[in-house]
């Protein structure tokens, strides 16, 4: 109680203006929630049954213990690096996502198809076009509507940006299924991007040691608003000596000990860095070491199904959200589910998906979850992505519990595609609806400590007055 009193007094005395962080009632609809129609592919999707499959009796049993957390290793590359062998280099190193840094307002449709052909998840970074380090601050975001329409027509579904003016995220969400926000280096926390309802995912630019404290503070809030979190490392010499394997590993470990669980690690080349720079700075060894403790997330060999993110979301309170992408050329049925664990013992029951969010009309994927054989199935079209929501999940008495999350697909012999804990350490817990919830304060604590602080402040205010009265 003394510790809490000290912390609370310090927070209030420095004028903290964010005592209560509201949970947005529509937060569940702001995560990647659409299955956007894909651009035409060179290989037509094969027909599958109109009915969901039945799980085979020989299906592999899920793990009873939480496996190692898996990361989406991603790389931000210039357009020319899609064609000079760089992308193949990172594919061989276990990277699963490519962020193409747009250098000019052109479709980049051929680059998109190349990324997909390699079975990697594509994101288009539009920051240089729409913001350019603040140089375009006075240009209205609507000025770029034609560029957004062009990229969407070319087949881009996922975009990323940094910085930005008011209204950027809402406009981007009008065109694209997901919006990843890079919190800029040496910015502290950039405006309200980490809490913005139109931001799907947060990637924190960890370029300098001084940024780590603000990353940790804001990531706790951002994650509890239903946004997956990740780290971005820069390929340039001036910061690499201070931010090395040990630093990144410590930050990842912290995220899992606090229940945030960073799910991605991005290496940022931008428009100038090269493979030679990457190797000279020691990144191959850093990545290799990180992958020992945080292995790359798997992508199924067929039909290339992957979970782009999975987390608890606050609305409906404590539901699980699966964001699933089909990177292949074959339509598939997929069934996401989760099993709650306590220590190494699985607790009874399974959490299935029950709803598809914001399905676009005319998409090749399901508009609703179909329950069959005890699982909730959705049809996932070739090249498409979909978001599936579970019912409220957190039961009572889940101390030390964690979720293992799986996707079963097509009732084939390929087995369980994906398994990773949604929570580790702190496990399944109600998402806090206020600032104090992040520090494990109860409502009683807040009331008692607030009263204590008021008494202290009144006493401080009265002491000089009493002194003056004695002097008289």
Buried (B, 14 or more C-beta within 10 A) or exposed (E): EEEBBEBBBEBBEEEEEEEEBEBBEEBBBBBBBBBBBBBEBEEEBEEBEEEBBEBEEEEEEBBEEBEBBBBBBBBBBBBEBBEEEBBEBBBEBBBBBBBBBBBEBBBBBEBBBBBBEBBBBBBBBBBBBBBEEEEBEEEEBEEBEEBBEBBBEBBBBBBBBBBBBEEBBEBBBEBBBBBBBBBBBEBEBBBEBBBBBBBBBBBBBBBBEEBBEBBBBBBBBBBBBBBBBBBBBBBBEEBBEEBBBEBBBEBBBBBBEBBBBBBBBBBBBBBEBBBEBBEEBEBEEBBEBBBEEBBBBBBBEEBBBBBBBBBBBBBEBBBBBBBBBBBBBBBBBBBBBBBBBBBEEBBEEBBBBBBBBBBBEEBBBBEEBBEBEEBBBBBBBBBBBBBBBBBBBBBEEBEEBBBBBBBBBBBBEBEBBBBBBBBBBBBBBEBBBBBBBBEEBEEEBBEBBBEBBEEBEEEEEEEEEEEEEEEE
